[in-house]
Amino acid sequence: MRFVDIEISRETKPVSEKGFGVPLLLATSKAVDYKKYTGIEGVAEDFAETTKEYKLLSRMFGQNPKPAEIAVHGLAYDSTKSDSTALTTALNELIKTHNDFYYVVSPEQGDKEINALAEWTNTQDKLYGVTTSNVELAEAMRELYDNTFVVVHDQPETYVAEGLIGVCAPKKIGSYTWTFKNVSGVPAAKYNNQMINRIHDANASTYINEAGLLLNSRGVTTNGEYIDVIQATHYLKSRMAERVFHLLALRDKVPGTDAGIGLVVGEVESVLSESVENTTTGEGLVARDDAGNPMYTITFPRRADIPKKMLAQRILPDIQWTATISGAFEKVQIRGVLTV
């Protein structure tokens, strides 16, 4: 954002708000202007049931709950003739006028198209999900992209990753993980344990039958970070930028005094406070300590500590915060001893 500069670094690996619930389908069977659909019935008016777009959107809208709306924007693209940069060019043009979507999906499942869309999404605060049958591609993408997750399935046109977005998009960020999620209508992949372990080693996931339950086997992006941590980063950055910008734009002025600094810090703290874990439901991005206190801190300068040059330029520097993410448990170790 032009007037509010926020950076968030993640230190989490071991040594639906507006916008965040909206997926975008980049269609490739024909050129179509940006449009939002609220159900598969509307999709049928623009895409034949035989098209990949219809099948993909059927998977996403076929979940319960389903996304309130899915945006579609399209170009005519032929993977045998077209350059994959046409996809990213279309997205770059789109975000000049429509940038209110968070998830990115596409019916294109070729290696060059997947890499192009992953590269583009990595430059945005957005999340790209894709299904492929090519485990070698997943291995090649390992550690490359923060904002892309890959599901490997022997039937890629079941659109598991895209269905996962359909499952998770309606949920409040911070209230769920992507592991264990069931995608309605998708069969388990026909992989043995060796193949499943290979997929996991590539920082990808697959769709398995575990103890009679069909579920997504992992919830990480290609760089190995948990998807919900990536979402938390995007969410906090966006909400803080919005709150501070509104403060700057809607008041007659934010004074260059300690009182003005307090107003800005108050907006930052309000976002962190609203993101603290709910002790009843478990929802929330920010953890509480054993005493129930929110685990975040904020530091900021006094006016007297700000260089005069920055004061003259009307820049408030060095507001810094640290928050402990609540995370989740996805594996449990239990040890027991039986005696007589």
C-alpha positions as CSV (number, residue, x, y, z in Angstrom):
1,M,0.0,0.0,0.0
2,R,1.3,3.4,-1.0
3,F,1.2,5.1,2.5
4,V,1.7,2.2,4.9
5,D,4.8,0.0,4.6
6,I,4.5,-3.3,6.5
7,E,6.9,-6.2,6.5
8,I,6.3,-9.4,8.4
9,S,9.0,-12.0,8.8
10,R,8.1,-15.6,9.7
11,E,10.1,-17.4,12.4
12,T,7.9,-20.5,12.7
13,K,9.8,-23.3,11.1
14,P,11.7,-25.7,13.5
15,V,15.9,-25.1,13.6
16,S,-13.5,-15.0,5.8
17,E,-12.9,-11.5,5.7
18,K,-13.6,-9.7,2.4
19,G,-11.0,-10.6,-0.2
20,F,-9.5,-13.5,1.8
21,G,-12.5,-15.8,1.0
22,V,-12.6,-15.1,-2.8
23,P,-11.0,-17.5,-5.2
24,L,-10.2,-16.5,-8.8
25,L,-10.3,-19.1,-11.6
26,L,-8.1,-18.1,-14.5
27,A,-10.0,-19.7,-17.4
28,T,-8.2,-20.7,-20.6
29,S,-10.8,-22.1,-22.9
30,K,-11.9,-18.6,-24.0
31,A,-11.5,-14.9,-23.2
32,V,-14.1,-13.8,-20.6
33,D,-14.3,-10.6,-18.6
34,Y,-14.0,-10.7,-14.9
35,K,-17.2,-12.0,-13.3
36,K,-18.2,-13.4,-10.0
37,Y,-20.5,-16.5,-9.7
38,T,-22.4,-17.6,-6.6
39,G,-23.2,-21.1,-7.7
40,I,-22.6,-23.7,-10.5
41,E,-25.9,-22.8,-12.1
42,G,-24.6,-19.4,-13.2
43,V,-21.4,-21.1,-14.5
44,A,-23.4,-23.3,-16.8
45,E,-24.6,-20.2,-18.6
46,D,-21.1,-19.3,-19.7
47,F,-19.1,-22.6,-19.8
48,A,-20.3,-25.9,-21.2
49,E,-20.4,-28.9,-18.8
50,T,-17.7,-30.6,-20.9
51,T,-15.2,-27.8,-20.2
52,K,-12.4,-28.1,-17.6
53,E,-13.6,-24.8,-16.1
54,Y,-17.0,-26.2,-15.4
55,K,-15.6,-29.3,-13.9
56,L,-13.2,-27.4,-11.7
57,L,-15.9,-25.0,-10.5
58,S,-18.2,-27.9,-9.9
59,R,-15.6,-29.3,-7.5
60,M,-15.2,-26.0,-5.7
61,F,-19.0,-25.2,-5.5
62,G,-19.7,-28.8,-4.6
63,Q,-18.3,-28.5,-1.0
64,N,-20.2,-27.8,2.1
65,P,-19.9,-25.1,3.1
66,K,-19.0,-23.7,-0.3
67,P,-17.4,-20.3,-1.3
68,A,-19.9,-17.5,-1.3
69,E,-18.6,-16.4,-4.6
70,I,-15.9,-17.4,-7.1
71,A,-14.4,-14.9,-9.6
72,V,-13.6,-16.0,-13.1
73,H,-11.4,-14.2,-15.7
74,G,-10.3,-15.8,-18.9
75,L,-8.1,-15.7,-22.0
76,A,-7.9,-18.0,-25.0
77,Y,-4.8,-20.1,-24.3
78,D,-3.5,-23.2,-26.1
79,S,-0.8,-25.0,-24.1
80,T,0.7,-26.6,-27.2
81,K,1.2,-23.2,-28.9
82,S,0.9,-20.4,-26.4
83,D,3.7,-19.0,-24.2
84,S,2.9,-19.5,-20.5
85,T,3.8,-15.8,-19.9
86,A,0.3,-15.1,-21.4
87,L,-1.2,-16.3,-18.2
88,T,0.8,-14.0,-16.0
89,T,0.3,-11.1,-18.4
90,A,-3.4,-11.6,-18.1
91,L,-3.2,-11.6,-14.3
92,N,-1.0,-8.5,-14.2
93,E,-3.6,-6.7,-16.4
94,L,-6.5,-8.0,-14.2
95,I,-5.1,-6.7,-10.9
96,K,-5.0,-3.2,-12.2
97,T,-8.8,-3.1,-12.0
98,H,-9.8,-6.2,-10.0
99,N,-7.6,-7.3,-7.1
100,D,-10.1,-8.3,-4.5
101,F,-9.4,-12.1,-4.8
102,Y,-7.0,-14.1,-2.6
103,Y,-6.9,-17.7,-4.0
104,V,-5.7,-18.5,-7.6
105,V,-6.7,-21.6,-9.5
106,S,-6.6,-22.6,-13.2
107,P,-7.6,-25.6,-15.3
108,E,-4.0,-25.6,-16.7
109,Q,-2.0,-28.5,-15.2
110,G,1.1,-28.5,-17.4
111,D,4.5,-28.1,-15.8
112,K,5.3,-24.8,-17.5
113,E,1.9,-23.3,-16.7
114,I,2.1,-24.4,-13.0
115,N,5.6,-22.9,-12.7
116,A,4.5,-19.6,-14.3
117,L,1.5,-19.2,-12.0
118,A,3.5,-20.2,-9.0
119,E,6.1,-17.6,-9.9
120,W,3.5,-14.9,-10.3
121,T,1.7,-15.7,-7.1
122,N,4.9,-15.6,-5.2
123,T,5.1,-11.9,-6.0
124,Q,1.6,-11.3,-4.5
125,D,0.0,-11.7,-1.1
126,K,-2.2,-14.5,-2.6
127,L,-2.3,-18.3,-2.5
128,Y,-2.2,-20.6,-5.5
129,G,-3.3,-24.2,-5.3
130,V,-2.9,-26.8,-8.1
131,T,-3.4,-30.6,-8.7
132,T,-0.8,-32.6,-10.7
133,S,0.0,-36.2,-11.3
134,N,3.7,-35.3,-11.8
135,V,5.6,-36.0,-8.5
136,E,8.8,-34.9,-10.3
137,L,7.4,-31.5,-10.7
138,A,6.5,-31.3,-7.0
139,E,10.1,-32.3,-6.2
140,A,11.5,-29.6,-8.6
141,M,9.3,-27.0,-6.9
142,R,10.4,-27.9,-3.4
143,E,11.6,-24.9,-1.4
144,L,10.9,-22.5,-4.2
145,Y,7.5,-20.9,-3.5
146,D,6.0,-19.4,-0.3
147,N,2.5,-19.0,-1.8
148,T,1.9,-22.2,-3.7
149,F,0.6,-25.6,-2.5
150,V,0.6,-28.7,-4.7
151,V,-1.5,-31.8,-4.4
152,V,-0.3,-34.9,-6.3
153,H,-3.0,-37.3,-7.4
154,D,-3.1,-40.0,-10.1
155,Q,-6.4,-38.4,-11.3
156,P,-5.4,-34.8,-11.5
157,E,-8.7,-33.7,-13.1
158,T,-10.4,-34.5,-9.8
159,Y,-9.1,-31.1,-8.8
160,V,-8.2,-31.9,-5.2
161,A,-6.2,-28.8,-4.5
162,E,-8.9,-26.6,-6.0
163,G,-11.6,-28.4,-4.0
164,L,-9.5,-27.8,-0.8
165,I,-9.8,-24.1,-1.6
166,G,-13.5,-24.6,-1.9
167,V,-13.6,-26.2,1.5
168,C,-11.4,-23.6,3.3
169,A,-12.3,-20.3,1.6
170,P,-15.5,-19.9,3.6
171,K,-13.7,-20.4,6.9
172,K,-12.2,-17.7,9.0
173,I,-8.4,-17.5,8.8
174,G,-6.9,-18.7,12.0
175,S,-9.7,-21.2,12.6
176,Y,-8.4,-24.2,10.7
177,T,-5.5,-26.1,9.2
178,W,-5.4,-27.6,5.7
179,T,-4.4,-31.1,6.8
180,F,-7.1,-33.7,7.3
181,K,-9.7,-31.8,5.2
182,N,-12.1,-33.9,3.2
183,V,-13.0,-32.8,-0.4
184,S,-16.4,-34.1,-1.4
185,G,-16.5,-36.2,-4.5
186,V,-12.7,-37.0,-4.7
187,P,-11.4,-40.6,-4.5
188,A,-8.2,-41.5,-2.7
189,A,-5.1,-41.5,-4.8
190,K,-3.8,-45.0,-5.7
191,Y,-0.4,-44.6,-4.1
192,N,1.5,-46.8,-1.7
193,N,3.2,-45.6,1.4
194,Q,6.6,-45.2,-0.4
195,M,5.0,-42.8,-2.9
196,I,3.1,-40.9,-0.2
197,N,6.3,-40.4,1.7
198,R,8.0,-39.2,-1.5
199,I,5.2,-36.7,-2.1
200,H,5.5,-35.4,1.5
201,D,9.3,-35.2,1.1
202,A,8.7,-32.8,-1.8
203,N,6.6,-30.5,0.4
204,A,3.4,-31.5,-1.4
205,S,0.4,-33.5,-0.3
206,T,-1.9,-36.2,-1.7
207,Y,-5.4,-37.5,-0.9
208,I,-5.6,-40.6,1.2
209,N,-7.9,-43.0,2.9
210,E,-6.8,-43.1,6.6
211,A,-8.8,-45.3,9.0
212,G,-11.8,-45.0,6.7
213,L,-11.6,-41.3,6.3
214,L,-10.8,-39.6,3.0
215,L,-8.5,-36.6,3.7
216,N,-5.8,-34.3,2.5
217,S,-2.5,-35.7,3.8
218,R,-0.6,-32.5,4.5
219,G,-1.1,-28.7,4.6
220,V,2.1,-27.1,3.5
221,T,3.3,-24.8,0.7
222,T,6.2,-25.9,-1.5
223,N,8.7,-24.1,0.8
224,G,7.6,-26.4,3.7
225,E,5.7,-23.7,5.7
226,Y,2.2,-24.5,6.8
227,I,-0.4,-22.9,4.7
228,D,-2.2,-21.4,7.6
229,V,1.0,-19.6,8.7
230,I,1.3,-18.1,5.2
231,Q,-2.3,-17.0,5.4
232,A,-1.7,-15.4,8.8
233,T,1.2,-13.4,7.4
234,H,-1.0,-12.1,4.5
235,Y,-3.9,-11.5,6.7
236,L,-2.1,-9.5,9.4
237,K,-0.2,-7.4,6.8
238,S,-3.4,-6.6,4.9
239,R,-5.5,-5.7,8.0
240,M,-2.8,-3.6,9.6
241,A,-2.2,-1.6,6.3
242,E,-6.0,-1.1,6.0
243,R,-6.4,0.1,9.6
244,V,-3.5,2.5,9.6
245,F,-4.3,3.9,6.1
246,H,-7.9,4.6,7.2
247,L,-6.5,6.4,10.3
248,L,-4.3,8.6,8.1
249,A,-6.9,9.2,5.4
250,L,-10.1,9.8,7.5
251,R,-8.8,12.0,10.3
252,D,-8.1,15.7,9.6
253,K,-4.5,14.7,10.6
254,V,-2.5,12.4,12.7
255,P,-0.3,14.7,14.7
256,G,3.4,14.3,14.7
257,T,3.5,13.9,18.5
258,D,3.5,11.1,21.1
259,A,-0.3,11.3,21.0
260,G,-0.2,10.7,17.2
261,I,2.2,7.8,17.6
262,G,-0.2,6.3,20.1
263,L,-3.1,6.5,17.6
264,V,-1.1,4.5,15.0
265,V,0.1,2.0,17.6
266,G,-3.5,1.6,18.7
267,E,-4.5,0.5,15.2
268,V,-1.7,-2.0,15.1
269,E,-2.7,-3.4,18.5
270,S,-6.3,-3.6,17.5
271,V,-5.5,-6.0,14.7
272,L,-3.3,-8.2,16.9
273,S,-5.9,-8.1,19.7
274,E,-8.7,-9.2,17.4
275,S,-6.5,-12.1,16.2
276,V,-5.9,-13.6,19.6
277,E,-7.0,-17.2,20.1
278,N,-10.5,-17.7,21.5
279,T,-10.1,-20.0,24.5
280,T,-13.5,-21.5,23.8
281,T,-13.4,-22.2,20.1
282,G,-9.7,-22.3,19.5
283,E,-10.0,-19.8,16.7
284,G,-7.4,-17.1,16.3
285,L,-3.9,-16.5,14.9
286,V,-2.1,-15.3,18.0
287,A,-1.6,-17.6,21.0
288,R,-2.2,-17.1,24.7
289,D,0.3,-18.0,27.5
290,D,-0.5,-20.2,30.4
291,A,-2.1,-17.3,32.3
292,G,-4.4,-16.6,29.3
293,N,-2.5,-13.4,28.3
294,P,-2.1,-12.6,24.6
295,M,1.4,-13.5,23.4
296,Y,2.3,-10.4,21.4
297,T,4.4,-7.3,22.1
298,I,4.7,-3.9,20.3
299,T,7.6,-1.4,20.5
300,F,7.6,2.1,19.1
301,P,9.6,5.3,19.3
302,R,8.8,8.5,21.2
303,R,8.8,11.7,19.2
304,A,12.0,12.7,20.9
305,D,13.7,9.6,19.5
306,I,12.7,10.1,15.9
307,P,15.4,11.8,13.7
308,K,14.5,15.3,12.7
309,K,14.9,14.5,9.0
310,M,12.1,11.8,9.3
311,L,9.9,14.2,11.3
312,A,10.3,16.7,8.5
313,Q,9.4,14.1,5.9
314,R,6.4,13.1,8.1
315,I,7.5,9.5,8.4
316,L,6.8,7.5,11.6
317,P,9.5,4.8,11.7
318,D,10.3,1.7,13.8
319,I,6.9,0.4,15.0
320,Q,7.7,-3.2,15.6
321,W,5.7,-6.1,16.9
322,T,6.3,-9.8,17.7
323,A,3.5,-12.3,18.0
324,T,3.5,-16.0,18.8
325,I,1.2,-17.9,16.4
326,S,-1.2,-20.4,17.9
327,G,-0.6,-23.0,15.3
328,A,-2.1,-26.5,15.6
329,F,-1.3,-30.1,16.5
330,E,-1.3,-32.5,13.5
331,K,0.5,-35.4,14.9
332,V,0.3,-37.0,18.4
333,Q,2.8,-39.3,20.2
334,I,1.4,-41.6,22.9
335,R,3.5,-44.1,24.8
336,G,2.0,-46.6,27.2
337,V,3.1,-49.6,29.4
338,L,1.0,-52.5,30.3
339,T,1.9,-54.5,33.4
340,V,0.6,-57.4,35.4
